[in-house]
Amino acid sequence: MTASTSWLITPPDDAGFDDFNIGIHGITAHDVRDAPDWPSSLSRILDFIDGDIVVAHNAAFDAGALREACDFAGLAWPTIDYTCTLVMSRALLDLPAYKLPWVAEALALPSFDHHESGADATAAAQIAIALAESQGAITLQDLVACAGVRMGRLDPDSWRGARKASNPARVRLDLDGLEVDPKGPMAGEVVCFTGKISWVREDARAMVVRHGGSISTKPTKKTTILVTGDFDERTFRPGMKFSSSLAKAFALVDCGQTLEIMTEADFRLKLEPEDGIREHSTRAVSGMAL
């Protein structure tokens, strides 16, 4: 049986309605004026999930948003097992970028209204089905095993992200005095930055090395990640016009190189920790201690 549902949620104190966010999803404060709040929406979401495994594209973002919403509202984190079609697509496909529109197009899935929640959720489900069919996988657990990905899990006290097994280490840039985590989120990656990024370029490169990766100053046959500051979520999609560095990167992919192109926002998210525990605190809401 298949079911689909989506709805808007009103944030506390009318927060989050800056021009950038509105430019991405088109939702304004007026649109959510009469929408349910997060506590009632969480209950509805958990009823809909009903203990099933959750699938999301870039699940690290969604799981983080869920944790922060619960923290703000003084609610316990729910117990949810989940997996990520972004992580599995990176493991099973050779694409120049793995954002939702790119993966959907590569798998010949129907076009959809990107950043509309119901459409995005449907696309993620279709990606999981298409990947499973390509691997002969019957269940999500089978697909996760085929992709070499661990299942993500959230519970009231901790969280563990859905992630790919560590890549084999490559030679890293030798920066004296820099503490390096050889098993960090950049382990085995060779990263190149292009375009204007908000970080000082040397700081960004040091961050890569500190997290176990190495640097290339321009796209080469050894580059595995190209971080572009030229585009954002609203414009980075198939069919756009590319800079010379991006065009070269796409040419390398066309020649068979495994290289992922990502925005700065996605790069920052990739550096976020993939495991953690909840730091409990007391929060006063409407005169009550939570």
MIMARRO-155707 format. One line per field, with one value per residue: chain; y, z, x of N, C-alpha, C in turn; residue in one letter. Coordinates in steps of 0.001 Angstrom, whole numbers, plus 500000, padded with zeros to 6 digits. Atoms other than C-alpha are relative to their C-alpha. Example, Ala and Ser with C-alpha at 12.3 -4.5 7.8 and 13.67 -1.06 7.14 Angstrom:
BEGIN
chain = (A,A) .
n_py = (498810,498810) .
n_pz = (500000,499940) .
n_px = (500890,499180) .
ca_py = (495500,498940) .
ca_pz = (507800,507140) .
ca_px = (512300,513670) .
c_py = (501200,501090) .
c_pz = (500000,500730) .
c_px = (500900,499230) .
resn = (a,s) .
//
This chain:
BEGIN
chain = (A,A,A,A,A,A,A,A,A,A,A,A,A,A,A,A,A,A,A,A,A,A,A,A,A,A,A,A,A,A,A,A,A,A,A,A,A,A,A,A,A,A,A,A,A,A,A,A,A,A,A,A,A,A,A,A,A,A,A,A,A,A,A,A,A,A,A,A,A,A,A,A,A,A,A,A,A,A,A,A,A,A,A,A,A,A,A,A,A,A,A,A,A,A,A,A,A,A,A,A,A,A,A,A,A,A,A,A,A,A,A,A,A,A,A,A,A,A,A,A,A,A,A,A,A,A,A,A,A,A,A,A,A,A,A,A,A,A,A,A,A,A,A,A,A,A,A,A,A,A,A,A,A,A,A,A,A,A,A,A,A,A,A,A,A,A,A,A,A,A,A,A,A,A,A,A,A,A,A,A,A,A,A,A,A,A,A,A,A,A,A,A,A,A,A,A,A,A,A,A,A,A,A,A,A,A,A,A,A,A,A,A,A,A,A,A,A,A,A,A,A,A,A,A,A,A,A,A,A,A,A,A,A,A,A,A,A,A,A,A,A,A,A,A,A,A,A,A,A,A,A,A,A,A,A,A,A,A,A,A,A,A,A,A,A,A,A,A,A,A,A,A,A,A,A,A,A,A,A,A,A,A,A,A,A,A,A,A,A,A) .
n_py = (498809,498759,498813,498802,498834,498927,498812,498949,499908,498642,499959,499129,498583,499588,499974,500719,499524,499043,500035,501162,501182,499854,500210,501428,500807,499208,499950,498749,500037,500005,501349,500912,499273,500880,501371,500569,499773,501172,501138,500770,500568,501142,501125,500430,500628,501316,500873,500356,500921,501233,500937,500365,499330,498747,499735,498584,499633,499132,500240,499290,498708,500206,500478,498868,499083,500631,499902,498613,499622,500610,499284,498687,500178,500722,501340,501091,500503,501280,501104,500172,500577,499357,500107,498790,500272,499269,500836,501199,499607,499807,501305,500893,499318,499122,498766,498801,499408,500958,499359,500727,499954,500703,501447,500333,499970,501121,501230,499838,499883,498869,498679,499671,498642,500086,499207,500185,501131,501241,500412,500478,501290,500979,500231,500824,501368,500552,500273,501231,501125,500191,500553,501384,500802,500139,500901,501228,499994,500142,499162,498898,500552,500556,498893,499407,500922,499921,498722,499911,498866,500375,499388,498923,500200,498956,500423,498859,499571,499952,500157,500564,499701,500987,499617,501003,500470,499111,500220,500216,498731,499541,499145,498720,498842,499963,498680,500123,499588,500158,501264,500651,501193,500808,500648,498952,500042,499775,501063,500543,499058,498950,498929,498769,498915,499081,498955,499226,500646,499059,500200,499740,501220,500816,500605,501100,501097,500583,500776,501277,500801,500360,501065,501214,499942,499277,498868,499715,498581,499931,501334,500918,501380,500514,499293,500762,499049,498615,499134,498768,498886,499206,500224,500403,500979,499558,499965,501107,501107,500355,499092,498649,499621,500253,499321,500844,501052,500991,500691,500967,501080,500842,500746,501103,501006,500629,500931,501140,499720,499868,498653,499399,498553,499617,498610,499798,500428,501451,500304,499738,501056,501227,499913,500122,501337,500934,500681,499091,500254,498814,499274,499614,498721,499573,498899,499475,499648,499586,500136,501395,500521,501206) .
n_pz = (500000,500089,499513,500061,499329,499657,499477,499491,498545,499589,499059,498841,500081,501403,500334,501163,501272,500690,501451,500573,499809,500824,501380,500253,499931,500350,498902,499237,498692,500230,500413,498855,498931,499332,500038,498673,499456,500069,499156,500592,501262,499704,499691,501264,500787,499426,500305,501421,500144,499358,499774,501225,500265,500722,501090,500355,500799,499093,498720,498925,499816,499441,498626,499195,499824,499050,498650,499543,499742,498718,498943,499801,499433,498750,500202,500108,501345,500239,500471,501437,500844,501305,500934,500798,501420,500437,499677,500825,501386,500109,499974,501080,501288,500353,500472,499655,498815,499453,499473,500386,501433,500799,499868,500643,501451,500385,499913,500915,499223,500439,499491,498783,499486,498986,498773,499437,499120,500452,501238,499646,499332,501027,500805,499209,500014,501336,500122,499245,500761,501194,499576,499579,501208,500693,499227,499691,498562,499715,498852,499747,499375,501092,500756,499158,500027,501332,500111,498993,499157,498735,499742,499021,498913,499004,498837,499077,499383,500904,501414,500831,501374,501073,500661,500746,499343,500243,501206,499730,499815,501002,499439,499603,499945,498737,499381,498691,498835,500182,499484,501091,499702,501228,500273,500048,501132,501257,500196,501349,501010,500526,500132,500696,499857,501129,499797,498765,498824,498882,499199,500561,500749,499264,498869,500530,500339,498741,499456,500717,499534,498601,499985,500618,501449,500600,500817,501338,500241,501160,500275,500669,500016,498632,499226,499747,499650,500407,499269,500752,499340,501033,500084,498772,500149,500917,501392,500358,500483,501377,501072,499761,500620,499039,500134,500648,499071,499914,501291,500000,499084,500677,501040,499331,499674,501262,500380,499098,498673,498890,499464,499623,499940,498973,499561,498706,498941,499893,499469,498559,499388,500021,498896,498717,499398,500407,498792,498871,498908,499674,498791,499393,499291,499528,500808,499482,501041,499426,498553,499590,500223,500814) .
n_px = (500843,499246,500701,499186,500576,499057,500679,499131,499883,499660,498876,500254,499623,499889,498574,499508,500511,499148,500161,499316,500839,501201,499585,499826,501225,501173,500962,499946,500669,501445,500403,500084,500699,500952,499469,499738,498664,499128,500404,501099,499528,499142,500885,500602,498941,499695,501135,499911,498866,500479,498914,499286,498726,500180,499062,499910,498829,499254,500659,499293,500673,501341,499876,499547,501132,500927,499429,500015,501387,500377,499291,500612,501343,499925,500532,499043,499740,500669,499165,500222,498954,500115,498890,499837,499795,498808,498841,500040,499735,498556,499334,500412,500045,498889,500606,499227,500618,500952,501193,501203,500335,498991,500186,501274,499806,499141,500776,501136,501220,500831,499639,500745,499852,498949,500159,501330,499691,500615,499346,498662,500128,500341,498804,499074,500524,499784,498567,499719,500546,499180,498709,500233,500193,498714,499145,500730,500301,501426,500345,499070,498803,499201,499416,498954,498865,499399,499300,498952,500369,500614,501291,500016,500963,500210,500772,500112,498746,498856,500301,498929,500353,499844,498758,499247,498783,498865,499208,498586,499290,499054,498963,500562,499143,499266,500007,499372,500763,501436,500510,500729,500779,499915,501281,501001,500933,499302,499010,499921,500472,499126,500988,499620,500965,500065,500994,499948,500561,500054,498800,498680,499685,499031,500694,500813,499084,499538,501110,499992,498864,500238,500998,499489,499912,498883,500412,499476,500252,500890,500526,499084,500475,500010,501016,501232,501064,499815,500929,500185,500668,500645,501437,500656,501072,501040,499553,499111,500824,499659,500364,499547,498740,498923,498719,498985,499573,501065,500061,498911,500365,500996,499294,499299,501013,500390,498927,500008,499455,500933,499815,501273,500042,500966,499982,499350,500923,499910,498674,500044,500792,499202,499044,500687,499878,501046,500451,500008,500925,500785,499636,501270,499995,501309,500477,501255,500977,501282,499976,499802,498659,500030) .
ca_py = (500000,503511,506712,510279,513351,516697,519919,523205,523808,527141,527906,529524,533315,533574,532717,531684,533857,535596,536271,533424,530756,532120,532120,528390,527013,529913,529676,532945,533709,534327,530803,529190,531599,528908,525852,523435,523854,521452,519416,518479,517921,515605,513420,513301,512451,509583,508222,508282,506572,503965,502385,502050,502936,506544,507417,510939,512567,514292,512781,514486,517803,516462,514606,517705,519895,517393,517339,521135,521539,519120,520889,524257,522916,521019,517657,514310,513105,510302,506888,506621,504344,505970,505790,508337,508187,510825,508571,505498,507369,508421,504785,503256,505896,507845,511381,514873,515949,514120,516666,515479,516807,515339,511865,511885,512858,510209,507525,508794,509601,511979,515705,517247,520547,520635,522051,521301,518874,516333,516285,515925,513044,511271,511733,510287,507247,506778,507011,504321,502063,502644,501959,498812,497552,498208,496090,493370,494397,493422,495380,498640,496596,494749,498050,499518,496404,496597,500224,499498,502059,501831,502602,505901,506008,508652,507879,510037,510199,509941,509872,508064,509248,507108,507009,505148,503019,504917,505381,504141,506845,508904,510954,514121,517595,517978,521021,521380,521511,520667,517996,515521,512983,510234,508797,512135,512928,513926,510705,509587,512689,515097,518445,521437,524796,527044,530280,532616,530889,532559,531029,532265,529792,528654,528082,525928,523899,523438,522212,519525,518366,518413,516090,513581,514791,516414,519382,519968,523580,522877,519994,517090,513343,512869,515291,513574,516639,520056,522671,525560,528909,530087,528719,528079,525799,527926,527703,524582,522063,520262,522458,525566,527461,526507,528321,527052,525149,523488,522694,521008,519031,517824,516829,514735,512994,512354,510637,508262,510018,509694,513338,515000,518674,520276,523711,525262,524575,520857,520838,522391,519792,516997,518255,518029,515151,512049,510805,512475,512460,514804,517440,517738,521168,522844,525187,527431,527644,529593,529438,525670,523936,521279) .
ca_pz = (500000,499151,500947,500685,502836,503437,505249,506360,509947,511696,513379,516830,516940,513129,512842,509712,507040,505529,501802,501186,502681,500928,497664,498045,499081,498388,501799,503575,507103,505703,504230,507665,509615,510395,510120,513049,515364,515729,518758,517041,513732,515308,516718,513300,511611,514019,513509,509752,510041,512415,513119,509461,508246,507045,503714,502963,500484,502516,505699,507788,507198,507964,511086,512318,511734,513626,516593,516761,516500,519380,521440,520895,521785,524827,523375,523622,520497,518942,518055,514269,512030,508712,505602,503048,499270,498895,500637,498721,495396,496043,496674,493713,490957,489142,488809,488780,491549,493833,494757,494332,490775,489482,490868,489714,486199,486099,487048,484454,487117,486501,486845,490124,491977,493800,497370,497698,500613,499264,495838,497371,499579,496598,494579,497421,497573,493808,493979,496683,494565,491430,493276,494822,491403,489966,492729,492872,496461,497915,501178,502362,504511,501360,499546,502453,502466,498687,499009,501936,504063,507721,508857,510653,513974,516282,519825,522882,524014,520902,517126,514494,510898,507802,506217,503791,505068,505276,502033,501828,502949,500382,500931,502791,502647,505314,507427,510426,513764,512327,514262,511702,512139,509593,509913,509592,507088,504450,504761,501322,499576,497376,497500,495181,495800,492975,492853,495762,499108,502431,504184,503753,501160,503274,506273,504140,502870,506397,507452,504761,505896,509567,508727,506925,503309,500926,498562,494826,493676,490426,489160,488239,487694,491432,492572,494203,495424,493770,496069,494112,495614,492334,492873,495613,496159,493922,490796,490965,488816,485457,482367,483915,482480,484103,484774,483151,486301,486584,482866,483263,486215,484231,481404,483853,484999,481381,480938,483796,486804,490151,491146,493047,492588,495586,496862,499894,501963,501168,501899,505320,506033,505060,507765,510458,512968,512096,515659,518924,522224,523460,525951,528220,529556,531382,529301,530580,528351,529435,533070,533044,533376,530729) .
ca_px = (500000,501253,500280,501502,500964,502640,501788,503280,504445,504506,507858,507978,508058,507705,511397,513275,511674,514683,514912,517363,515114,512040,513987,514630,511242,508876,507189,506365,505184,501710,501623,502058,499872,497308,499589,500090,503073,505994,504759,501495,503287,505866,503105,501472,504789,505498,501998,502561,505974,504529,507924,508994,512485,512618,514249,515484,517842,520562,519149,521845,520090,516611,517721,519541,516482,514328,516719,516929,513157,512677,515341,513697,510257,511524,510505,512273,514019,511955,513360,513735,515788,516637,518784,519926,519533,522267,524806,523633,523691,527276,528157,526306,526340,529053,527669,529167,526751,524353,521726,518158,517522,520802,520150,516525,517575,520323,517793,515287,512697,509769,510416,509265,508940,512276,512125,508406,508408,505938,507598,511076,509922,508364,511551,513659,511364,511591,515386,515496,513272,515345,518611,517145,516024,519478,521045,518412,517663,514285,514314,515863,518221,519342,519910,521885,524084,524631,525711,528032,526189,525301,521774,521201,519385,517974,516873,516087,519732,521913,522106,524141,524208,523724,527153,529376,532238,535531,537441,541055,543422,545352,548487,547547,548979,551664,550830,553120,551338,547919,546030,544702,541924,542787,539274,537474,534713,537297,539330,540490,539147,541127,539319,539527,537823,536632,534697,533993,533493,532701,535728,539271,540558,543523,541256,538959,541919,543223,539781,539943,543357,542365,539480,541697,541667,544122,544038,544343,544620,542730,540580,542830,542481,543070,540364,537370,535415,535096,533533,532045,531188,529660,526167,523649,520666,518447,520614,522816,520965,521258,521269,522815,525792,529113,532368,535569,536602,533220,533196,536582,535272,532269,534613,536660,533475,532493,535851,535075,536583,534789,534407,531570,530722,529027,528067,529769,526640,526843,530575,529982,527326,529705,532092,529425,529794,527796,527308,526449,524631,521962,523052,520051,519197,516342,514241,511456,508373,505263,506336,506954,510299,510936) .
c_py = (501243,501153,501186,501128,501031,501196,501002,499992,501433,499972,500904,501427,500490,500032,499338,500530,501101,499774,498765,498754,500058,499771,498536,499286,500788,500141,501294,499832,499957,498591,499070,500610,499090,498540,499474,500255,498690,498859,499173,499354,498785,498772,499440,499275,498587,499024,499524,498995,498626,498939,499567,500709,501236,500133,501490,500212,501109,499941,500706,501347,499808,499543,501124,500994,499434,500116,501429,500471,499428,500717,501335,499878,499272,498600,498965,499679,498685,498927,499708,499332,500584,499693,501176,499647,500797,499142,498759,500316,500233,498670,499197,500636,500817,501244,501189,500708,499083,500659,499354,500093,499225,498491,499570,499973,498810,498680,500053,500025,501202,501318,500332,501415,499984,501045,500090,498685,498684,499465,499461,498617,498900,499668,499130,498544,499343,499682,498708,498775,499703,499402,498537,499091,499780,498998,498650,499884,499964,500948,501167,499502,499383,501108,500652,499126,500054,501269,500117,501162,499481,500744,501124,499727,501216,499397,501133,500532,500167,499900,499467,500181,498806,500403,498819,499574,500899,499642,499694,501326,500303,500863,501374,501098,500074,501434,499872,500512,499839,498623,499381,498772,499132,499285,501020,499934,500271,498910,499445,500954,500974,501144,501207,501026,500898,501027,500672,499242,500961,499859,500605,498688,499095,499341,498808,498802,499324,499145,498625,499086,499527,498850,498812,500020,500688,500974,499916,501437,500237,498596,499153,498594,499373,500646,499137,500898,501389,500832,501320,501045,500837,499914,499627,499043,500390,499874,498785,498784,499696,501066,501428,500259,499916,500865,499051,498872,498908,499214,498949,498813,499062,499173,498815,498880,499250,498990,498834,500247,500092,501319,500575,501507,500382,501482,500114,499522,498487,499565,500201,498895,498687,499983,499848,498597,499131,499154,501030,499553,501296,500608,500551,501318,500327,501249,500448,500411,500298,499704,498587,499569,498672,499262) .
c_pz = (500000,500492,499958,500724,500245,500490,500467,501527,500346,500988,501179,499723,498576,499516,498653,498659,499423,498490,499385,500112,499122,498531,499643,499926,499726,501096,500794,501344,499839,499661,501189,501167,500783,500026,501415,500450,499974,500924,499393,498693,500239,500306,498726,499121,500507,499771,498551,499768,500560,500099,498762,499925,499154,498929,499698,499135,500750,501384,501155,500282,500691,501454,500926,500262,501003,501429,500541,500295,501330,501166,500305,500688,501333,499923,499968,498535,499816,499616,498548,499384,498601,499124,499049,498540,499429,500228,499108,498528,499780,499914,498730,498611,499778,499342,500347,501233,500438,500689,499353,498502,499120,500056,499302,498478,499533,499991,499153,500744,499526,500577,501198,500439,501148,501087,500462,500753,499517,498747,500274,500640,498994,499146,500742,500021,498650,499751,500726,499237,498777,500347,500401,498785,499268,500685,500268,501469,500211,501106,500111,500643,498944,499228,500766,499981,498652,499843,500986,500945,501311,500161,501028,501074,500922,501148,501024,500547,499039,498558,499279,498548,499068,499188,499280,500830,499598,498705,500369,500027,498816,500705,500284,499939,501372,500517,501429,501100,499875,500482,498968,500520,498744,499640,499938,498744,498645,499696,498584,498910,499588,499568,499296,500204,498770,500258,501348,501123,501182,500931,499320,499379,500766,501219,499546,499666,501260,500643,499332,500540,501431,500110,499132,498499,499514,498975,498593,499675,498775,499715,499206,500028,501389,500859,500158,500370,499496,500701,499257,500827,499021,500018,501363,499676,498918,498541,499574,499613,498555,499005,500183,499261,501032,499718,499368,500914,500122,498696,499908,500892,499359,498899,500596,500360,498744,499528,500978,501386,501042,500703,500292,500090,501007,500327,501349,501134,500187,500561,501516,500719,500052,501133,501369,500569,499636,501161,501118,501074,500323,501299,500610,500752,500421,499251,500539,498837,500688,501515,500489,499684,499259,500125) .
c_px = (500880,499144,500951,499282,501090,499199,501045,499979,500367,501159,499675,500463,500198,501447,500258,499563,500884,499879,500639,499127,498750,500331,500158,498654,498715,498969,500187,499304,498484,499504,499788,499227,499067,500471,500234,501431,500797,499557,498870,500436,500885,499162,499378,501030,500282,498858,500069,501127,499646,501094,500759,501348,499722,501086,499979,501226,500724,499376,500700,499349,498656,500065,500460,498886,499001,500528,499895,498580,499527,500681,499324,498649,500011,499435,501120,500252,499250,501007,499634,501227,499846,501217,499948,500263,501166,501240,500026,500265,501489,500738,499741,500012,501271,499427,500891,499460,498870,498810,498782,499675,500987,499788,498708,500147,500837,499248,498729,498664,499184,500499,499111,500323,500998,499794,498554,500038,499408,500657,501400,499940,499672,501214,501009,499541,500236,501469,500348,499504,500868,501359,499843,499828,501317,500920,499334,499652,498491,499555,500972,501290,500921,500716,501136,501250,500713,500843,501159,499782,499425,498675,500155,498961,499997,499222,500021,501318,501161,499536,501224,499588,500134,501224,500630,501195,501163,500711,501446,500744,500904,501041,499410,501048,500666,500024,500508,499079,498501,499568,499068,499268,499975,498709,498858,499149,500642,501030,499939,499586,501103,499083,500604,498888,500049,498910,500153,499309,500091,501193,501220,500486,500979,499372,499168,500882,500528,498919,499925,501087,499777,499006,500406,500164,501261,499452,500579,499615,499138,499477,500991,499401,499989,498906,498751,498822,500390,498930,499904,499274,499194,498475,499439,498867,498997,500401,500812,499170,500384,499539,500473,501321,501114,501228,501017,500462,498953,499888,501106,499662,498973,500647,500759,499022,499577,501037,500137,500544,498884,500277,498633,500139,498920,500115,500712,499106,500065,501353,500029,499222,500770,501014,499342,500193,498813,499488,499952,499029,499279,500496,498721,500146,498584,499586,498641,499108,498672,499940,500195,501413,499881,501319) .
resn = (m,t,a,s,t,s,w,l,i,t,p,p,d,d,a,g,f,d,d,f,n,i,g,i,h,g,i,t,a,h,d,v,r,d,a,p,d,w,p,s,s,l,s,r,i,l,d,f,i,d,g,d,i,v,v,a,h,n,a,a,f,d,a,g,a,l,r,e,a,c,d,f,a,g,l,a,w,p,t,i,d,y,t,c,t,l,v,m,s,r,a,l,l,d,l,p,a,y,k,l,p,w,v,a,e,a,l,a,l,p,s,f,d,h,h,e,s,g,a,d,a,t,a,a,a,q,i,a,i,a,l,a,e,s,q,g,a,i,t,l,q,d,l,v,a,c,a,g,v,r,m,g,r,l,d,p,d,s,w,r,g,a,r,k,a,s,n,p,a,r,v,r,l,d,l,d,g,l,e,v,d,p,k,g,p,m,a,g,e,v,v,c,f,t,g,k,i,s,w,v,r,e,d,a,r,a,m,v,v,r,h,g,g,s,i,s,t,k,p,t,k,k,t,t,i,l,v,t,g,d,f,d,e,r,t,f,r,p,g,m,k,f,s,s,s,l,a,k,a,f,a,l,v,d,c,g,q,t,l,e,i,m,t,e,a,d,f,r,l,k,l,e,p,e,d,g,i,r,e,h,s,t,r,a,v,s,g,m,a,l) .
//
